[in-house]
């Protein structure tokens, strides 16, 4: 039983663990500058928005509501990722960013991590408008009152990044567990945040499917031919004078 569990862990998390460990051993904190910056920015927003003078400025630059004009919501969406929700403990947001963003930055690279994070956040932001338009009667709809809910925080980006990294490193059961957990969250508490997490997962799965389709359409690389023998430039015998 123990050997079976070890083999499962090796298959499921071995490549991911190896990549993360190698980067942290060789570069230490220099391997995750984006993650450290995101943690500091989130902590700064939390500190400022809890001041009497700072709450409104943070809302003006990073607060998103479905009732806002679309252009304004899109303008605020990048920073909304780093504005922690006021009704949740900030340490949860910081831990999510440090763990998931850190792993993603090592495994995917800085720019791909940002791209997937913003795609997930944007999917949640746009879904809120669609859900409210559908109304509360359907499974994908939302009540009109959710248009006034402040929609900030890194949770949608964290979920999207977790699914993307699991898919890329073939941690299939872990990725499936994340998806199932988000579905259960919506079944237990069908609120705006939970359904936005599902929207983020859907956007990431579409991205994965598109990437796989594009890779299949690319022609295979040309055959480089046999490797040259040691001491020669090709398979031809060495030139003798």
Backbone as CSV, one residue per row, in Angstrom:
resi,resn,N_x,N_y,N_z,CA_x,CA_y,CA_z,C_x,C_y,C_z
1,UNK,0.838,-1.214,0.000,0.000,0.000,0.000,0.869,1.258,0.000
2,UNK,1.888,1.237,0.864,2.753,2.409,0.956,3.516,2.635,-0.345
3,UNK,3.989,1.533,-0.951,4.716,1.674,-2.209,3.815,2.189,-3.325
4,UNK,2.531,1.774,-3.299,1.589,2.262,-4.301,1.362,3.759,-4.144
5,UNK,1.261,4.218,-2.892,1.084,5.645,-2.654,2.314,6.434,-3.098
6,UNK,3.494,5.884,-2.834,4.715,6.560,-3.258,4.782,6.653,-4.784
7,UNK,4.390,5.582,-5.457,4.409,5.593,-6.905,3.406,6.594,-7.468
8,UNK,2.230,6.662,-6.831,1.228,7.643,-7.259,1.762,9.066,-7.069
9,UNK,2.361,9.336,-5.906,2.900,10.670,-5.636,4.010,11.018,-6.621
10,UNK,4.840,10.021,-6.960,5.925,10.278,-7.909,5.377,10.632,-9.282
11,UNK,4.363,9.902,-9.724,3.776,10.198,-11.034,3.016,11.512,-11.025
12,UNK,2.287,11.779,-9.948,1.404,12.941,-9.899,2.172,14.242,-9.682
13,UNK,3.112,14.229,-8.748,3.775,15.480,-8.354,5.275,15.483,-8.599
14,UNK,5.827,14.365,-9.081,7.268,14.300,-9.265,7.833,15.380,-10.172
15,UNK,7.357,15.521,-11.418,7.901,16.565,-12.298,7.710,17.975,-11.741
16,UNK,6.556,18.220,-11.125,6.288,19.545,-10.552,7.238,19.830,-9.394
17,UNK,7.400,18.860,-8.520,8.297,19.022,-7.362,9.733,19.247,-7.816
18,UNK,10.166,18.480,-8.809,11.535,18.610,-9.290,11.798,20.000,-9.859
19,UNK,10.840,20.511,-10.640,11.012,21.834,-11.246,11.064,22.930,-10.185
20,UNK,10.153,22.866,-9.208,10.099,23.901,-8.168,11.338,23.835,-7.281
21,UNK,11.710,22.636,-6.882,12.866,22.484,-5.991,14.149,22.954,-6.662
22,UNK,14.337,22.588,-7.925,15.555,22.995,-8.629,15.663,24.513,-8.718
23,UNK,14.545,25.176,-9.004,14.574,26.640,-9.124,14.857,27.302,-7.780
24,UNK,14.243,26.802,-6.717,14.445,27.410,-5.399,15.839,27.140,-4.856
25,UNK,16.405,25.973,-5.174,17.746,25.661,-4.688,18.784,26.521,-5.403
26,UNK,18.621,26.693,-6.712,19.622,27.425,-7.484,19.471,28.939,-7.390
27,UNK,18.223,29.415,-7.384,17.990,30.867,-7.415,17.399,31.421,-6.127
28,UNK,16.875,30.540,-5.280,16.206,30.938,-4.043,15.073,31.928,-4.358
29,UNK,14.985,33.043,-3.646,13.865,33.973,-3.846,13.945,34.707,-5.171
30,UNK,15.109,34.680,-5.809,15.234,35.315,-7.125,14.461,34.555,-8.195
31,UNK,13.980,33.349,-7.870,13.195,32.579,-8.836,11.765,33.072,-8.951
32,UNK,11.294,33.878,-7.977,9.879,34.281,-7.967,9.718,35.778,-7.726
33,UNK,10.347,36.637,-8.529,10.195,38.082,-8.296,8.772,38.569,-8.511
34,UNK,8.076,38.017,-9.497,6.689,38.413,-9.734,5.824,38.086,-8.534
35,UNK,5.997,36.900,-7.987,5.202,36.480,-6.832,5.454,37.379,-5.636
36,UNK,6.702,37.673,-5.359,7.018,38.536,-4.219,6.442,39.934,-4.415
37,UNK,6.513,40.435,-5.651,5.906,41.738,-5.924,4.408,41.716,-5.736
38,UNK,3.747,40.624,-6.156,2.301,40.515,-6.002,1.910,40.438,-4.532
39,UNK,2.684,39.712,-3.738,2.404,39.635,-2.293,2.541,41.015,-1.656
40,UNK,3.601,41.724,-1.989,3.807,43.062,-1.409,2.715,44.029,-1.839
41,UNK,2.318,43.980,-3.116,1.277,44.878,-3.603,-0.061,44.583,-2.931
42,UNK,-0.383,43.304,-2.743,-1.635,42.938,-2.078,-1.628,43.398,-0.625
43,UNK,-0.507,43.199,0.060,-0.406,43.655,1.449,-0.518,45.173,1.536
44,UNK,0.071,45.887,0.570,-0.015,47.344,0.560,-1.459,47.810,0.352
45,UNK,-2.170,47.193,-0.601,-3.566,47.559,-0.818,-4.407,47.287,0.427
46,UNK,-4.127,46.181,1.103,-4.878,45.875,2.318,-4.627,46.933,3.389
47,UNK,-3.395,47.340,3.541,-3.054,48.350,4.536,-3.710,49.683,4.201
48,UNK,-3.654,50.079,2.946,-4.180,51.388,2.550,-5.701,51.414,2.634
49,UNK,-6.383,50.354,2.160,-7.845,50.403,2.115,-8.485,50.320,3.507
50,UNK,-7.701,49.954,4.506,-8.225,49.942,5.869,-8.007,51.267,6.593
51,UNK,-7.435,52.237,5.896,-7.305,53.583,6.455,-8.482,54.442,6.010
52,UNK,-8.857,55.391,6.842,-9.974,56.263,6.489,-9.719,57.012,5.183
53,UNK,-8.482,57.406,4.968,-8.152,58.180,3.779,-7.884,57.302,2.557
54,UNK,-7.681,55.980,2.772,-7.244,55.141,1.683,-8.298,54.260,1.057
55,UNK,-9.437,54.106,1.722,-10.441,53.181,1.200,-10.929,53.586,-0.191
56,UNK,-11.324,54.842,-0.346,-11.894,55.284,-1.618,-10.887,55.271,-2.766
57,UNK,-9.632,55.721,-2.551,-8.662,55.619,-3.651,-8.448,54.190,-4.134
58,UNK,-8.397,53.229,-3.217,-8.234,51.830,-3.634,-9.453,51.367,-4.418
59,UNK,-10.641,51.764,-3.980,-11.851,51.406,-4.713,-11.842,52.014,-6.110
60,UNK,-11.325,53.215,-6.216,-11.337,53.902,-7.509,-10.411,53.254,-8.540
61,UNK,-9.349,52.594,-8.072,-8.391,52.032,-9.024,-8.493,50.511,-9.150
62,UNK,-9.155,49.841,-8.188,-9.155,48.387,-8.245,-10.454,47.708,-7.896
63,UNK,-11.524,48.467,-7.704,-12.803,47.866,-7.339,-13.655,47.656,-8.585
64,UNK,-14.155,46.442,-8.767,-14.958,46.091,-9.942,-16.333,45.633,-9.491
65,UNK,-17.359,46.186,-10.117,-18.743,45.754,-9.899,-19.387,45.532,-11.263
66,UNK,-20.312,44.622,-11.317,-20.981,44.344,-12.588,-21.835,45.513,-13.051
67,UNK,-22.227,46.380,-12.142,-23.028,47.531,-12.526,-22.192,48.655,-13.117
68,UNK,-20.877,48.560,-13.006,-20.007,49.583,-13.572,-20.013,49.512,-15.094
69,UNK,-19.728,50.608,-15.773,-19.551,50.545,-17.230,-18.447,49.548,-17.583
70,UNK,-18.623,48.858,-18.687,-17.675,47.808,-19.050,-16.263,48.346,-19.206
71,UNK,-16.122,49.515,-19.825,-14.784,50.058,-20.034,-14.080,50.327,-18.704
72,UNK,-14.853,50.764,-17.705,-14.263,51.038,-16.401,-13.886,49.739,-15.696
73,UNK,-14.737,48.724,-15.815,-14.426,47.428,-15.205,-13.165,46.822,-15.819
74,UNK,-13.035,46.922,-17.145,-11.847,46.383,-17.803,-10.595,47.163,-17.402
75,UNK,-10.751,48.457,-17.196,-9.620,49.278,-16.791,-9.148,48.925,-15.386
76,UNK,-10.094,48.594,-14.511,-9.751,48.289,-13.125,-9.381,46.823,-12.895
77,UNK,-9.712,45.942,-13.837,-9.517,44.505,-13.624,-8.072,44.118,-13.307
78,UNK,-7.042,44.643,-14.000,-5.677,44.220,-13.663,-5.312,44.433,-12.207
79,UNK,-5.651,45.592,-11.634,-5.308,45.838,-10.241,-6.287,45.185,-9.272
80,UNK,-7.498,44.882,-9.738,-8.470,44.246,-8.840,-7.971,42.889,-8.350
81,UNK,-7.109,42.265,-9.118,-6.538,40.977,-8.729,-5.771,41.090,-7.421
82,UNK,-5.195,42.251,-7.146,-4.340,42.429,-5.975,-5.034,43.175,-4.838
83,UNK,-6.315,43.464,-4.988,-7.074,44.126,-3.919,-7.818,43.052,-3.132
84,UNK,-7.402,42.736,-1.918,-8.059,41.658,-1.173,-9.470,42.053,-0.758
85,UNK,-10.355,41.062,-0.733,-11.733,41.308,-0.319,-11.775,41.711,1.148
86,UNK,-12.608,42.684,1.465,-12.677,43.193,2.831,-13.322,42.203,3.797
87,UNK,-14.149,41.293,3.287,-14.852,40.367,4.173,-14.106,39.052,4.373
88,UNK,-12.870,38.954,3.868,-12.071,37.747,4.020,-10.725,38.099,4.653
89,UNK,-10.138,37.187,5.419,-8.826,37.474,6.024,-7.749,37.639,4.965
90,UNK,-6.938,38.655,5.107,-5.940,38.955,4.084,-4.872,37.885,4.020
91,UNK,-4.608,37.195,5.128,-3.559,36.182,5.098,-3.906,35.067,4.114
92,UNK,-5.201,34.813,3.908,-5.595,33.790,2.944,-5.202,34.180,1.527
93,UNK,-5.448,35.445,1.179,-5.068,35.920,-0.156,-3.555,35.900,-0.334
94,UNK,-2.820,36.309,0.701,-1.360,36.331,0.607,-0.803,34.915,0.469
95,UNK,-1.368,33.971,1.214,-0.901,32.582,1.128,-1.193,31.994,-0.252
96,UNK,-2.370,32.293,-0.799,-2.714,31.797,-2.132,-1.735,32.320,-3.174
97,UNK,-1.452,33.613,-3.109,-0.543,34.204,-4.086,0.857,33.620,-3.943
98,UNK,1.339,33.533,-2.708,2.704,33.044,-2.484,2.868,31.613,-2.983
99,UNK,1.900,30.758,-2.697,2.018,29.353,-3.072,1.749,29.131,-4.558
100,UNK,0.565,29.534,-5.023,0.164,29.198,-6.391,0.902,30.065,-7.407
101,UNK,0.988,31.365,-7.173,1.733,32.214,-8.095,3.204,31.808,-8.131
102,UNK,3.758,31.444,-6.962,5.158,31.046,-6.923,5.424,29.804,-7.757
103,UNK,4.590,28.779,-7.580,4.751,27.559,-8.369,4.564,27.855,-9.858
104,UNK,3.540,28.646,-10.178,3.278,28.957,-11.583,4.418,29.756,-12.201
105,UNK,4.962,30.716,-11.473,6.049,31.527,-12.027,7.269,30.671,-12.345
106,UNK,7.557,29.687,-11.489,8.689,28.801,-11.734,8.412,27.877,-12.912
107,UNK,7.202,27.346,-12.965,6.876,26.316,-13.957,6.475,26.885,-15.313
108,UNK,5.868,28.059,-15.319,5.359,28.628,-16.568,6.173,29.814,-17.066
109,UNK,6.859,30.478,-16.167,7.520,31.727,-16.522,6.668,32.916,-16.118
110,UNK,7.313,34.051,-16.031,6.655,35.254,-15.499,5.496,35.716,-16.365
111,UNK,5.721,35.829,-17.666,4.701,36.432,-18.527,3.526,35.493,-18.751
112,UNK,3.794,34.196,-18.868,2.687,33.262,-19.031,1.850,33.192,-17.761
113,UNK,2.504,33.288,-16.614,1.760,33.319,-15.351,0.828,34.518,-15.303
114,UNK,1.348,35.683,-15.669,0.507,36.884,-15.692,-0.635,36.732,-16.689
115,UNK,-0.352,36.173,-17.853,-1.384,36.038,-18.880,-2.508,35.120,-18.402
116,UNK,-2.165,33.975,-17.825,-3.199,33.045,-17.350,-3.960,33.650,-16.177
117,UNK,-3.256,34.349,-15.293,-3.919,34.969,-14.145,-4.933,36.014,-14.593
118,UNK,-4.549,36.841,-15.547,-5.467,37.892,-16.004,-6.588,37.324,-16.855
119,UNK,-6.307,36.274,-17.619,-7.379,35.623,-18.358,-8.434,35.074,-17.400
120,UNK,-8.000,34.435,-16.330,-8.933,33.877,-15.350,-9.734,34.978,-14.666
121,UNK,-9.055,36.044,-14.264,-9.745,37.149,-13.609,-10.733,37.824,-14.552
122,UNK,-10.318,38.026,-15.789,-11.199,38.661,-16.771,-12.413,37.787,-17.068
123,UNK,-12.217,36.467,-17.121,-13.340,35.564,-17.355,-14.374,35.699,-16.247
124,UNK,-13.911,35.791,-15.000,-14.848,35.982,-13.895,-15.563,37.319,-13.974
125,UNK,-14.823,38.368,-14.316,-15.428,39.699,-14.414,-16.509,39.745,-15.482
126,UNK,-16.235,39.157,-16.643,-17.217,39.167,-17.726,-18.384,38.224,-17.439
127,UNK,-18.095,37.099,-16.769,-19.190,36.180,-16.447,-20.230,36.855,-15.552
128,UNK,-19.788,37.692,-14.611,-20.732,38.333,-13.697,-21.811,39.087,-14.470
129,UNK,-21.440,39.744,-15.529,-22.418,40.488,-16.334,-23.350,39.533,-17.076
130,UNK,-22.792,38.456,-17.599,-23.626,37.476,-18.299,-24.580,36.796,-17.325
131,UNK,-24.074,36.429,-16.150,-24.912,35.760,-15.168,-26.078,36.622,-14.704
132,UNK,-25.827,37.895,-14.498,-26.901,38.800,-14.085,-27.913,38.973,-15.209
133,UNK,-27.439,39.002,-16.452,-28.361,39.104,-17.587,-29.234,37.847,-17.700
134,UNK,-28.691,36.679,-17.352,-29.469,35.445,-17.406,-30.521,35.373,-16.308
135,UNK,-30.256,36.031,-15.189,-31.224,36.035,-14.099,-31.014,34.872,-13.142
136,UNK,-31.693,34.902,-12.013,-31.452,33.910,-10.956,-32.117,32.556,-11.196
137,UNK,-32.931,32.412,-12.215,-33.694,31.167,-12.394,-32.843,30.025,-12.937
138,UNK,-31.876,30.309,-13.815,-31.067,29.254,-14.410,-29.863,28.914,-13.549
139,UNK,-29.240,27.755,-13.796,-28.080,27.347,-13.004,-26.861,28.251,-13.196
140,UNK,-26.786,28.938,-14.324,-25.654,29.817,-14.590,-25.970,31.279,-14.299
141,UNK,-27.183,31.562,-13.872,-27.593,32.941,-13.659,-27.263,33.453,-12.269
142,UNK,-27.446,34.750,-12.100,-27.176,35.428,-10.833,-28.306,36.403,-10.544
143,UNK,-28.564,36.672,-9.273,-29.575,37.685,-8.949,-29.083,39.086,-9.297
144,UNK,-30.021,39.974,-9.530,-29.664,41.345,-9.909,-28.873,42.060,-8.822
145,UNK,-29.055,41.660,-7.568,-28.337,42.316,-6.474,-26.829,42.087,-6.543
146,UNK,-26.404,41.031,-7.241,-24.965,40.782,-7.351,-24.259,41.828,-8.206
147,UNK,-25.011,42.638,-8.916,-24.383,43.701,-9.703,-23.681,44.724,-8.815
148,UNK,-24.067,44.795,-7.547,-23.470,45.758,-6.629,-22.377,45.159,-5.763
149,UNK,-22.114,43.863,-5.926,-21.087,43.201,-5.120,-19.705,43.614,-5.612
150,UNK,-18.833,43.995,-4.691,-17.460,44.344,-5.038,-16.706,43.062,-5.362
151,UNK,-16.149,43.015,-6.554,-15.536,41.800,-7.076,-14.027,42.008,-7.186
152,UNK,-13.294,41.648,-6.143,-11.841,41.814,-6.135,-11.208,40.568,-5.534
153,UNK,-9.886,40.522,-5.607,-9.156,39.425,-4.985,-8.535,38.485,-6.000
154,UNK,-7.574,37.658,-5.548,-6.821,36.798,-6.455,-7.416,35.411,-6.649
155,UNK,-8.574,35.111,-6.072,-9.031,33.721,-6.035,-9.274,33.126,-7.421
156,UNK,-9.895,33.883,-8.328,-10.131,33.362,-9.676,-8.815,33.096,-10.391
157,UNK,-7.849,34.002,-10.246,-6.536,33.799,-10.861,-5.841,32.586,-10.270
158,UNK,-5.962,32.395,-8.960,-5.326,31.259,-8.294,-5.910,29.942,-8.806
159,UNK,-7.232,29.889,-8.931,-7.874,28.669,-9.420,-7.453,28.379,-10.858
160,UNK,-7.478,29.413,-11.705,-7.087,29.220,-13.098,-5.640,28.767,-13.236
161,UNK,-4.741,29.384,-12.472,-3.335,28.991,-12.529,-3.137,27.565,-12.030
162,UNK,-3.845,27.189,-10.973,-3.700,25.833,-10.444,-4.099,24.796,-11.487
163,UNK,-5.205,25.015,-12.164,-5.656,24.072,-13.182,-4.678,24.038,-14.357
164,UNK,-4.188,25.191,-14.767,-3.270,25.246,-15.906,-1.955,24.533,-15.597
165,UNK,-1.400,24.781,-14.421,-0.142,24.130,-14.049,-0.331,22.625,-13.938
166,UNK,-1.427,22.190,-13.327,-1.695,20.750,-13.214,-1.812,20.104,-14.594
167,UNK,-2.460,20.772,-15.506,-2.588,20.227,-16.867,-1.237,20.172,-17.561
168,UNK,-0.442,21.186,-17.404,0.847,21.250,-18.098,1.833,20.218,-17.555
169,UNK,1.780,19.953,-16.249,2.705,19.005,-15.625,2.053,17.648,-15.365
170,UNK,0.928,17.414,-16.009,0.252,16.115,-15.984,-0.116,15.653,-14.581
171,UNK,-0.405,16.596,-13.688,-0.941,16.250,-12.366,-2.462,16.186,-12.497
172,UNK,-2.928,15.155,-13.200,-4.333,15.098,-13.613,-5.276,15.007,-12.423
173,UNK,-4.947,14.165,-11.461,-5.857,13.986,-10.328,-5.913,15.238,-9.458
174,UNK,-4.803,15.927,-9.343,-4.806,17.176,-8.568,-5.650,18.232,-9.270
175,UNK,-5.490,18.350,-10.586,-6.318,19.287,-11.333,-7.792,18.946,-11.239
176,UNK,-8.096,17.649,-11.325,-9.495,17.231,-11.200,-10.033,17.547,-9.816
177,UNK,-9.208,17.387,-8.795,-9.633,17.704,-7.432,-9.969,19.182,-7.284
178,UNK,-9.167,20.046,-7.926,-9.452,21.488,-7.881,-10.804,21.780,-8.530
179,UNK,-11.047,21.178,-9.686,-12.310,21.409,-10.385,-13.491,20.912,-9.561
180,UNK,-13.370,19.710,-9.000,-14.462,19.153,-8.194,-14.722,20.028,-6.971
181,UNK,-13.651,20.515,-6.338,-13.818,21.373,-5.166,-14.573,22.650,-5.527
182,UNK,-14.301,23.220,-6.691,-15.001,24.436,-7.095,-16.472,24.154,-7.418
183,UNK,-16.749,22.982,-8.008,-18.140,22.616,-8.290,-18.901,22.418,-6.981
184,UNK,-18.281,21.739,-6.025,-18.927,21.532,-4.720,-19.171,22.867,-4.029
185,UNK,-18.215,23.793,-4.155,-18.386,25.122,-3.563,-19.639,25.801,-4.100
186,UNK,-19.864,25.704,-5.401,-21.041,26.339,-6.000,-22.313,25.624,-5.575
187,UNK,-22.274,24.295,-5.459,-23.468,23.552,-5.032,-23.834,23.869,-3.586
188,UNK,-22.826,24.033,-2.749,-23.090,24.324,-1.336,-23.472,25.783,-1.137
189,UNK,-22.754,26.677,-1.820,-22.993,28.108,-1.650,-22.947,28.770,-3.022
190,UNK,-24.066,28.802,-3.736,-24.065,29.313,-5.117,-24.022,30.840,-5.178
191,UNK,-22.856,31.401,-4.884,-22.729,32.855,-4.902,-21.881,33.301,-6.089
192,UNK,-21.654,34.596,-6.180,-20.913,35.163,-7.300,-19.484,34.640,-7.354
193,UNK,-18.795,34.594,-6.226,-17.402,34.180,-6.205,-17.243,32.751,-6.700
194,UNK,-18.090,31.853,-6.220,-17.978,30.460,-6.633,-18.196,30.271,-8.120
195,UNK,-19.179,30.941,-8.679,-19.448,30.804,-10.113,-18.360,31.476,-10.949
196,UNK,-17.756,32.512,-10.421,-16.620,33.108,-11.133,-15.434,32.154,-11.180
197,UNK,-15.265,31.360,-10.139,-14.198,30.359,-10.163,-14.431,29.351,-11.286
198,UNK,-15.679,28.935,-11.470,-15.992,28.018,-12.571,-15.750,28.682,-13.922
199,UNK,-16.067,29.970,-14.020,-15.800,30.691,-15.266,-14.302,30.747,-15.556
200,UNK,-13.504,30.939,-14.510,-12.051,30.953,-14.683,-11.547,29.594,-15.161
201,UNK,-12.072,28.522,-14.585,-11.677,27.176,-15.007,-12.061,26.944,-16.467
202,UNK,-13.263,27.356,-16.847,-13.705,27.181,-18.230,-12.790,27.932,-19.193
203,UNK,-12.398,29.145,-18.836,-11.511,29.924,-19.706,-10.159,29.244,-19.857
204,UNK,-9.621,28.708,-18.769,-8.318,28.035,-18.828,-8.408,26.755,-19.646
205,UNK,-9.484,25.994,-19.488,-9.637,24.765,-20.275,-9.763,25.085,-21.769
206,UNK,-10.440,26.170,-22.094,-10.499,26.589,-23.498,-9.115,26.964,-24.018
207,UNK,-8.337,27.635,-23.184,-6.970,27.988,-23.569,-6.138,26.734,-23.796
208,UNK,-6.267,25.764,-22.911,-5.530,24.503,-23.055,-5.935,23.792,-24.345
209,UNK,-7.246,23.742,-24.615,-7.728,23.079,-25.830,-7.225,23.792,-27.080
210,UNK,-7.235,25.111,-27.074,-6.742,25.870,-28.230,-5.254,25.639,-28.439
211,UNK,-4.483,25.622,-27.351,-3.041,25.392,-27.465,-2.755,24.011,-28.030
212,UNK,-3.500,22.998,-27.551,-3.303,21.639,-28.060,-3.680,21.548,-29.540
213,UNK,-4.759,22.211,-29.926,-5.172,22.207,-31.334,-4.126,22.863,-32.221
214,UNK,-3.580,23.971,-31.765,-2.562,24.669,-32.562,-1.294,23.836,-32.688
215,UNK,-0.919,23.140,-31.620,0.274,22.298,-31.672,0.082,21.128,-32.636
216,UNK,-1.136,20.585,-32.693,-1.393,19.475,-33.603,-1.326,19.914,-35.063
217,UNK,-1.662,21.174,-35.332,-1.655,21.673,-36.712,-0.262,22.042,-37.189
218,UNK,0.685,22.222,-36.298,2.034,22.576,-36.699,2.723,21.361,-37.308
219,UNK,3.445,21.558,-38.409,4.157,20.419,-39.023,5.243,19.914,-38.093
220,UNK,5.523,18.615,-38.123,6.591,18.073,-37.273,7.940,18.624,-37.692
221,UNK,8.875,18.748,-36.762,10.204,19.260,-37.116,10.904,18.311,-38.071
222,UNK,11.731,18.853,-38.967,12.445,17.978,-39.919,13.384,17.035,-39.194
223,UNK,13.559,15.859,-39.786,14.448,14.857,-39.210,15.893,15.322,-39.365
224,UNK,16.612,15.496,-38.255,17.986,15.997,-38.372,18.958,14.962,-38.897
225,UNK,18.492,13.702,-39.041,19.402,12.665,-39.514,20.150,12.039,-38.361
226,UNK,20.965,11.050,-38.652,21.702,10.355,-37.590,22.741,11.247,-36.951
227,UNK,23.010,10.966,-35.686,24.033,11.719,-34.967,25.411,11.363,-35.528
228,UNK,26.298,12.350,-35.678,27.652,12.044,-36.156,28.433,11.240,-35.135
229,UNK,29.325,10.413,-35.629,30.183,9.657,-34.738,31.181,10.584,-34.048
230,UNK,31.635,10.201,-32.874,32.655,11.029,-32.198,33.895,11.195,-33.055
231,UNK,34.365,12.409,-33.144,35.581,12.686,-33.894,35.362,12.929,-35.371
232,UNK,34.096,12.945,-35.815,33.816,13.191,-37.225,32.792,14.297,-37.329
233,UNK,32.643,14.875,-38.515,31.664,15.910,-38.763,30.339,15.332,-39.224
234,UNK,30.293,14.086,-39.652,29.082,13.445,-40.126,29.295,11.950,-40.038
235,UNK,28.371,11.204,-40.694,28.532,9.757,-40.733,29.604,9.333,-41.746
236,UNK,30.074,10.270,-42.558,31.116,9.932,-43.496,32.430,9.676,-42.763
237,UNK,33.265,8.825,-43.289,34.536,8.581,-42.613,35.385,9.840,-42.584
238,UNK,36.222,9.998,-41.571,37.058,11.193,-41.502,38.009,11.287,-42.683
239,UNK,38.268,12.521,-43.109,39.159,12.744,-44.262,40.583,12.501,-43.844
240,UNK,41.281,11.746,-44.638,42.702,11.484,-44.366,43.534,12.121,-45.475
241,UNK,44.598,12.760,-45.113,45.460,13.394,-46.114,46.583,12.455,-46.530
